[in-house]
Amino acid sequence: MSTVGLEIVVSVLFGFLGGRWLDGRFGTDPILALVGLVFGIATAARFIYRAAKRSQRALERDGFEENRTGRKARFELDQQERRR
């Protein structure tokens, strides 16, 4: 989760700067920069989605689900320890 912010910044900057470079090369001044920016934002959204899915799987695997059968959820155990 700690690299999500960096992945967002890098993907948006890479898309925008790549588009600016292509604009300079082909003479299509704002068009390709905007297309690159849109692709960079879409890539950043994909990174966020994948990080959320990984986090959700980790929480389910570690027992943070309240409805998990067979043992108490860690959230409940933490609440009990705080009350002590």
Residue pairs with C-beta under 8 A, 6 or more apart in sequence:
1 51
1 55
4 47
4 48
4 51
7 44
7 47
8 44
8 47
8 48
11 40
11 43
11 44
11 47
12 37
12 40
12 41
12 43
12 44
13 40
14 40
15 36
15 37
15 38
15 39
15 40
15 41
15 43
16 33
16 36
16 37
16 40
17 36
18 36
19 32
19 33
19 34
19 35
19 36
19 37
20 32
20 33
20 36
22 28
22 32
22 36
23 29
23 30
23 31
23 32
23 33
26 32
59 65
62 74
63 71
63 73
63 74
64 73
64 74
64 75
65 73
66 73
66 75
66 76
67 73
